[in-house]
Amino acid sequence: MVIVGRPNVGKSTLFNRITGQRRAIVGDEPGITRDRIHGTAEHDGRRFELIDTGGIVVADQEYIPAQILRQAEVALREAAHIIFLVDGRSEITGSDRDLAQMLKKLGKPVSLAVNKIDTAKSADLAHGFYELGIADVFPLSAEHGTGVDALLDRVTEGFPEGEQAAPSEGIKVAIIGRPNVGKSTLLNALTGQERAIVSPVAGTTRDAVDESVIRDGTEYIFIDTAGIRRKGKTHLMAEKLSVVMARRNIRMAHVVLLVLDATEGVVGLDTTIAGYAHEGGRALILCVNKWDEVKGQGGQKKSEFERQIRDSFKFLDYAPVVFLSAKSGAGLPKLFPLIREVYESASRRISTGELNRFVEQLRFEERKIYYITQHSIRPPAFAVFTDKGPQLHFSHERYLINQLRRRFGFQGTPILLQTRSKGGGRSPRRER
């Protein structure tokens, strides 16, 4: 099912209302949604997929509006039912008429939802929209929820009942980075389709765009997030919300791909963004994009660039580095198995017996470790029981973490330690 309409009629508000979550960004600025946003919903036991699209202006040939229309057309081709949303407080516009004509030519079921009808008195405003030639007209308020059930009764007719979609067991991968480093191009390359709008204009992506891919029997759910800007540099409400949503998607991901621009090198904002993923305990891969452009100019060798990365991201010594070109596809085949590898590292559980045998081989001069237990995954977290004082010295902590990596792997993921003394004191610690 797909929601379409011209800009600023309330599509994202209706999408969030039906799905029951703030999946799409909502605001008063027109044109906030640009890519198509997917969600799942249920009505009277009928589960279905819902897609929110950007505001459509059929005749607008500018790049971004044209790409929004192209994204919407992909969703419309697959739709079982179309919800055409209009603003009940305004008169019918030329864009409404153009879009109505386009939808009727598709030959698919269309319901006309007249939004912003908040009171019984204003319900009469919906009658004027029969002029668009669509028989099923539903007055509603997406903001307050009135009239939405009546719409869903109609659009879910014939949908199967009682089918519960199994929760996805795929690997959730968030693609993050500052604006215009190639995140959307990378998403499109990984999914093999133009899933996100790509533009040289920084900040084109605003919502988080996700797409599922099956590779070698494993499902990867890629999430392209908005470019994260430095605080104080985001003026538009949509951009500020994009940053909030991007950080939320980092927390929800299993693996994070931090995209760097090889032509610009590592900048201060890159380390700030990397810190969001590290502090969130996410498994992380550093993706150096546009490497073909550097090679073409006789630029740095990989070893030199990686040394710059390691100097800049000292707290990410566990994160693997991949050199690639999202535009040409170079380096991408290595990415899928590496994502799976770091995901499995972050998900690895070590038995207490194995950890006890590991402890017997440790050598601490001033401290005795009785035993270690693992109490959680993603990231791997361990309780370390010692003879005195709740806190390990920084050098001891680093030694212990390095030994855990050497013995058990844990590539690409931070490791958390919580030390406990014999007396029961504890101190939560994170790898730095």
C-alpha positions as CSV (number, residue, x, y, z in Angstrom):
1,M,0.0,0.0,0.0
2,V,1.3,3.4,-0.9
3,I,0.5,7.0,0.2
4,V,0.9,9.7,-2.4
5,G,0.1,13.3,-2.7
6,R,1.6,16.7,-3.4
7,P,4.0,18.3,-0.9
8,N,2.9,19.2,2.6
9,V,-0.6,17.5,2.7
10,G,0.3,15.3,5.7
11,K,1.5,12.1,4.1
12,S,4.2,11.4,6.7
13,T,1.8,12.2,9.5
14,L,-0.6,9.6,8.1
15,F,2.2,7.1,7.6
16,N,3.3,7.5,11.2
17,R,-0.4,7.3,12.4
18,I,-1.0,4.0,10.5
19,T,2.3,2.3,11.4
20,G,2.2,3.5,15.0
21,Q,5.7,4.8,15.0
22,R,7.7,7.9,14.1
23,R,9.4,6.3,11.1
24,A,9.0,9.4,8.8
25,I,10.1,12.9,9.7
26,V,7.2,15.3,10.1
27,G,7.3,19.1,9.9
28,D,5.7,22.2,8.5
29,E,8.4,22.6,5.8
30,P,7.3,21.3,2.4
31,G,9.3,18.6,0.8
32,I,10.8,17.0,3.9
33,T,10.3,13.4,2.7
34,R,12.2,12.7,-0.6
35,D,12.9,9.0,-0.7
36,R,10.3,6.3,-0.2
37,I,9.9,5.1,3.4
38,H,8.8,1.6,4.2
39,G,6.9,0.4,7.3
40,T,4.6,-2.4,8.5
41,A,1.1,-2.0,10.0
42,E,-1.9,-4.0,11.1
43,H,-5.6,-3.3,11.0
44,D,-8.2,-5.7,12.3
45,G,-5.7,-8.6,12.1
46,R,-4.6,-7.8,8.6
47,R,-0.9,-7.1,8.3
48,F,0.5,-5.1,5.3
49,E,3.4,-3.0,4.1
50,L,3.0,0.7,3.9
51,I,5.1,3.1,1.8
52,D,5.4,6.9,2.3
53,T,6.5,8.8,-0.7
54,G,7.9,12.3,-1.3
55,G,5.6,15.1,-2.3
56,I,4.8,14.7,-6.0
57,V,4.6,17.6,-8.5
58,V,4.0,15.7,-11.8
59,A,5.1,18.5,-14.2
60,D,8.1,19.7,-12.2
61,Q,11.3,18.9,-14.1
62,E,13.8,20.1,-11.5
63,Y,16.2,17.3,-10.4
64,I,14.9,16.6,-6.9
65,P,11.2,16.7,-7.7
66,A,11.8,14.5,-10.8
67,Q,13.7,12.0,-8.7
68,I,10.9,12.0,-6.0
69,L,8.4,11.2,-8.8
70,R,10.6,8.4,-10.0
71,Q,10.9,6.9,-6.5
72,A,7.1,7.1,-6.1
73,E,6.5,5.4,-9.5
74,V,8.6,2.4,-8.3
75,A,6.3,2.1,-5.3
76,L,3.1,2.5,-7.3
77,R,4.0,-0.3,-9.7
78,E,4.1,-2.7,-6.7
79,A,1.1,-1.3,-4.8
80,A,-2.0,-3.4,-4.1
81,H,-3.9,-0.2,-3.1
82,I,-3.1,3.5,-3.3
83,I,-4.0,6.2,-0.8
84,F,-4.2,9.6,-2.5
85,L,-3.9,12.2,0.2
86,V,-5.1,15.8,-0.4
87,D,-5.4,18.9,1.9
88,G,-9.1,19.4,2.9
89,R,-8.4,23.0,4.0
90,S,-7.3,24.1,0.6
91,E,-8.9,24.2,-2.9
92,I,-8.1,21.6,-5.5
93,T,-4.8,22.5,-7.1
94,G,-3.4,21.8,-10.6
95,S,-0.9,19.3,-8.9
96,D,-3.9,17.5,-7.4
97,R,-5.6,17.2,-10.8
98,D,-2.4,16.0,-12.5
99,L,-1.7,13.4,-9.9
100,A,-5.3,12.2,-10.0
101,Q,-5.1,11.7,-13.7
102,M,-1.8,9.8,-13.4
103,L,-3.2,7.5,-10.7
104,K,-6.4,6.7,-12.6
105,K,-4.3,5.5,-15.6
106,L,-2.5,2.9,-13.4
107,G,-5.7,0.9,-13.2
108,K,-5.2,0.1,-9.5
109,P,-7.6,0.7,-6.5
110,V,-7.3,4.3,-5.3
111,S,-8.9,5.8,-2.2
112,L,-9.0,9.6,-1.9
113,A,-8.2,10.6,1.7
114,V,-9.1,14.3,2.5
115,N,-6.8,15.3,5.3
116,K,-7.1,18.0,8.0
117,I,-10.8,17.5,8.5
118,D,-10.7,17.9,12.3
119,T,-14.4,18.6,13.1
120,A,-17.8,17.4,12.0
121,K,-18.5,20.9,10.6
122,S,-15.5,20.7,8.3
123,A,-16.5,17.3,7.0
124,D,-18.5,18.9,4.2
125,L,-15.3,20.3,2.7
126,A,-14.5,16.7,1.6
127,H,-17.5,16.7,-0.9
128,G,-15.8,19.1,-3.2
129,F,-13.0,16.6,-3.9
130,Y,-15.3,14.2,-5.7
131,E,-14.4,16.5,-8.7
132,L,-11.1,14.6,-9.0
133,G,-13.1,11.6,-10.3
134,I,-12.2,9.1,-7.5
135,A,-15.2,7.3,-6.1
136,D,-13.9,6.4,-2.6
137,V,-13.5,9.6,-0.6
138,F,-12.7,9.6,3.1
139,P,-12.5,12.7,5.3
140,L,-9.9,12.3,8.1
141,S,-7.4,13.9,10.4
142,A,-4.0,12.2,10.2
143,E,-2.9,14.3,13.2
144,H,-5.8,13.3,15.5
145,G,-6.6,9.9,14.0
146,T,-10.3,10.6,13.3
147,G,-11.5,8.9,10.1
148,V,-8.4,6.7,9.7
149,D,-10.1,3.5,10.7
150,A,-12.8,4.0,8.1
151,L,-10.1,4.5,5.4
152,L,-8.3,1.3,6.5
153,D,-11.5,-0.7,6.5
154,R,-11.7,0.1,2.8
155,V,-8.1,-0.2,1.7
156,T,-7.5,-3.5,3.5
157,E,-10.5,-5.3,2.1
158,G,-9.4,-8.6,0.7
159,F,-6.1,-8.6,2.6
160,P,-5.6,-12.0,4.3
161,E,-6.3,-12.1,8.1
162,G,-4.3,-13.6,10.8
163,E,-1.0,-13.7,9.0
164,Q,1.7,-12.6,11.3
165,A,4.9,-11.5,9.6
166,A,7.9,-13.1,11.3
167,P,10.3,-10.6,12.8
168,S,13.3,-10.1,10.6
169,E,16.4,-11.9,11.7
170,G,18.5,-10.0,9.2
171,I,21.6,-8.0,10.0
172,K,20.7,-4.3,10.3
173,V,23.4,-2.1,8.8
174,A,23.3,1.7,9.2
175,I,25.2,3.7,6.7
176,I,26.4,6.9,8.4
177,G,28.7,9.8,7.6
178,R,28.7,13.5,7.0
179,P,26.8,15.0,4.1
180,N,27.7,14.2,0.5
181,V,30.3,11.5,1.1
182,G,28.4,9.0,-1.0
183,K,26.1,7.2,1.5
184,S,23.1,7.0,-0.8
185,T,25.2,5.9,-3.8
186,L,26.6,3.2,-1.6
187,L,23.1,2.1,-0.6
188,N,22.0,1.9,-4.2
189,A,25.2,-0.1,-5.1
190,L,24.7,-2.6,-2.3
191,T,21.0,-3.1,-3.1
192,G,21.4,-3.1,-6.9
193,Q,18.7,-0.5,-7.4
194,E,18.1,3.2,-7.2
195,R,16.6,3.0,-3.7
196,A,17.7,6.5,-2.6
197,I,17.9,9.8,-4.4
198,V,21.5,10.7,-5.3
199,S,22.4,14.3,-5.8
200,P,25.5,16.5,-5.5
201,V,23.5,18.7,-3.3
202,A,24.5,18.0,0.3
203,G,21.6,17.0,2.6
204,T,19.5,15.3,-0.1
205,T,18.6,12.4,2.2
206,R,16.6,13.4,5.2
207,D,14.6,10.3,6.4
208,A,16.4,7.0,7.0
209,V,15.9,4.9,3.9
210,D,16.1,1.1,4.2
211,E,16.2,-1.8,1.9
212,S,16.6,-5.6,2.4
213,V,19.1,-7.7,0.4
214,I,19.7,-11.5,0.5
215,R,23.3,-12.5,-0.1
216,D,24.6,-16.0,0.3
217,G,21.6,-17.0,2.4
218,T,21.9,-14.0,4.8
219,E,19.5,-11.0,4.9
220,Y,21.1,-7.6,5.1
221,I,18.9,-4.7,6.0
222,F,20.7,-1.5,4.9
223,I,19.6,1.9,6.3
224,D,20.9,5.0,4.6
225,T,20.8,7.8,7.2
226,A,20.9,11.6,6.7
227,G,24.3,13.2,6.6
228,I,25.2,14.2,10.2
229,R,26.3,17.9,10.5
230,R,28.2,19.6,13.2
231,K,26.0,21.1,15.9
232,G,25.1,24.7,15.1
233,K,25.4,24.0,11.4
234,T,21.9,22.6,11.0
235,H,19.4,25.5,10.5
236,L,16.4,23.8,8.9
237,M,14.1,21.9,11.2
238,A,14.2,18.9,8.8
239,E,18.0,18.7,9.0
240,K,18.0,18.9,12.8
241,L,15.4,16.1,12.9
242,S,17.5,14.1,10.4
243,V,20.4,14.1,12.8
244,V,18.3,12.9,15.6
245,M,16.9,10.1,13.5
246,A,20.3,9.2,12.2
247,R,21.6,8.8,15.7
248,R,18.5,6.7,16.6
249,N,19.2,4.4,13.7
250,I,22.8,4.0,14.8
251,R,21.5,2.7,18.2
252,M,19.1,0.3,16.4
253,A,21.7,-1.1,14.0
254,H,23.8,-4.2,14.5
255,V,26.6,-3.0,12.3
256,V,27.6,0.6,11.2
257,L,29.3,1.6,8.0
258,L,31.1,4.9,8.5
259,V,31.6,6.4,5.0
260,L,34.7,8.6,4.6
261,D,35.5,10.7,1.5
262,A,38.9,9.6,0.2
263,T,39.2,12.9,-1.8
264,E,39.0,15.0,1.3
265,G,40.7,12.8,3.9
266,V,39.7,12.5,7.5
267,V,38.1,15.6,9.0
268,G,37.1,16.4,12.6
269,L,33.4,15.8,12.0
270,D,34.3,12.2,10.9
271,T,35.7,11.4,14.3
272,T,32.7,13.0,16.0
273,I,30.3,10.7,14.0
274,A,32.5,7.7,14.7
275,G,32.2,8.5,18.4
276,Y,28.4,8.2,18.1
277,A,28.8,4.6,16.8
278,H,31.5,3.7,19.3
279,E,29.7,5.0,22.3
280,G,26.6,3.2,21.2
281,G,28.5,0.0,21.3
282,R,28.0,-0.8,17.6
283,A,30.1,-3.0,15.4
284,L,31.9,-0.7,13.0
285,I,33.5,-0.8,9.5
286,L,35.3,2.2,8.1
287,C,34.5,2.6,4.4
288,V,36.8,4.8,2.4
289,N,34.7,5.9,-0.6
290,K,35.8,7.4,-3.9
291,W,39.1,5.6,-3.7
292,D,39.1,5.3,-7.5
293,E,39.3,9.1,-7.7
294,V,42.4,9.3,-5.5
295,K,44.1,6.5,-7.4
296,G,43.3,8.2,-10.7
297,Q,45.1,11.3,-9.5
298,G,48.2,9.4,-8.4
299,G,47.2,10.0,-4.8
300,Q,48.0,8.3,-1.5
301,K,48.8,4.6,-1.2
302,K,46.3,2.6,0.9
303,S,48.9,2.1,3.6
304,E,49.4,5.8,3.9
305,F,45.7,6.6,4.0
306,E,45.1,3.8,6.6
307,R,47.8,5.2,8.8
308,Q,46.1,8.6,8.7
309,I,42.8,6.9,9.7
310,R,44.4,5.0,12.6
311,D,46.0,8.2,13.8
312,S,42.7,10.0,13.7
313,F,40.6,7.2,15.1
314,K,42.8,5.8,17.8
315,F,39.7,4.6,19.7
316,L,38.6,2.5,16.7
317,D,41.7,0.3,16.5
318,Y,39.3,-2.7,16.3
319,A,37.4,-1.4,13.2
320,P,38.5,-2.9,9.8
321,V,39.1,-0.5,6.9
322,V,37.6,-1.1,3.4
323,F,38.6,0.9,0.3
324,L,35.9,1.1,-2.3
325,S,34.0,3.1,-4.9
326,A,30.3,3.2,-4.5
327,K,29.9,4.6,-8.0
328,S,32.0,2.0,-9.9
329,G,31.4,-0.9,-7.5
330,A,35.1,-1.5,-6.8
331,G,35.6,-3.1,-3.4
332,L,31.9,-3.8,-2.7
333,P,32.2,-7.7,-3.0
334,K,34.4,-7.7,0.1
335,L,31.8,-5.7,2.2
336,F,29.1,-8.4,2.6
337,P,31.3,-11.1,4.1
338,L,33.0,-8.5,6.3
339,I,29.7,-7.2,7.6
340,R,28.7,-10.7,8.5
341,E,32.0,-11.3,10.2
342,V,31.9,-8.2,12.5
343,Y,28.2,-9.0,13.2
344,E,29.1,-12.5,14.3
345,S,32.0,-11.1,16.4
346,A,29.7,-8.7,18.2
347,S,27.1,-11.6,18.7
348,R,29.7,-14.1,20.0
349,R,29.2,-15.7,23.4
350,I,32.1,-17.3,25.3
351,S,31.3,-19.9,27.9
352,T,32.5,-19.3,31.5
353,G,34.6,-22.5,31.2
354,E,36.5,-21.1,28.2
355,L,36.9,-17.8,30.0
356,N,38.3,-19.6,33.1
357,R,40.9,-21.4,31.1
358,F,41.7,-18.0,29.4
359,V,42.1,-16.4,32.9
360,E,44.7,-19.1,34.0
361,Q,47.1,-17.8,31.3
362,L,46.8,-14.1,32.2
363,R,49.7,-12.5,34.0
364,F,49.0,-9.4,36.2
365,E,51.8,-8.2,38.5
366,E,49.7,-6.3,41.0
367,R,46.3,-7.9,40.7
368,K,44.6,-11.3,40.7
369,I,41.7,-12.0,38.5
370,Y,39.6,-14.9,39.9
371,Y,37.3,-15.4,36.9
372,I,35.5,-13.6,34.1
373,T,31.9,-14.1,32.8
374,Q,30.2,-12.7,29.7
375,H,26.8,-11.2,30.5
376,S,25.7,-9.7,27.1
377,I,26.4,-9.4,23.4
378,R,26.3,-6.6,20.8
379,P,28.6,-5.4,22.2
380,P,30.3,-8.3,24.0
381,A,30.3,-7.3,27.8
382,F,32.2,-9.1,30.5
383,A,32.2,-9.0,34.3
384,V,35.8,-9.3,35.7
385,F,36.1,-10.5,39.3
386,T,39.3,-9.4,41.0
387,D,41.0,-9.4,44.4
388,K,40.9,-5.7,45.2
389,G,39.5,-2.4,44.2
390,P,36.6,-2.1,41.7
391,Q,38.6,-0.5,38.9
392,L,41.3,-1.9,36.7
393,H,44.1,0.4,35.8
394,F,43.9,1.6,32.3
395,S,46.9,-0.3,31.1
396,H,45.5,-3.5,32.7
397,E,42.2,-2.9,31.0
398,R,43.8,-2.5,27.6
399,Y,45.9,-5.6,28.2
400,L,42.9,-7.6,29.1
401,I,40.9,-6.4,26.1
402,N,43.8,-7.1,23.7
403,Q,44.1,-10.6,25.1
404,L,40.4,-11.2,24.7
405,R,40.7,-10.2,21.0
406,R,43.7,-12.3,20.5
407,R,42.1,-15.4,22.0
408,F,38.5,-15.0,20.8
409,G,38.5,-12.6,17.8
410,F,35.9,-9.9,18.3
411,Q,36.9,-8.0,15.1
412,G,35.1,-4.8,14.5
413,T,33.3,-4.5,17.8
414,P,34.0,-2.6,21.0
415,I,34.3,-4.7,24.2
416,L,32.8,-3.6,27.5
417,L,34.4,-4.5,30.9
418,Q,32.8,-4.3,34.3
419,T,35.2,-5.1,37.1
420,R,34.0,-6.4,40.5
421,S,36.1,-6.9,43.6
422,K,35.7,-9.7,46.2
423,G,33.7,-7.3,48.3
424,G,31.1,-6.7,45.6
425,G,32.2,-3.3,44.4
426,R,31.8,-2.7,40.7
427,S,32.9,-0.2,38.0
428,P,31.4,-0.2,34.5
429,R,34.1,0.4,31.9
430,R,34.1,0.8,28.2
431,E,36.9,0.2,25.8
432,R,38.5,3.5,24.8
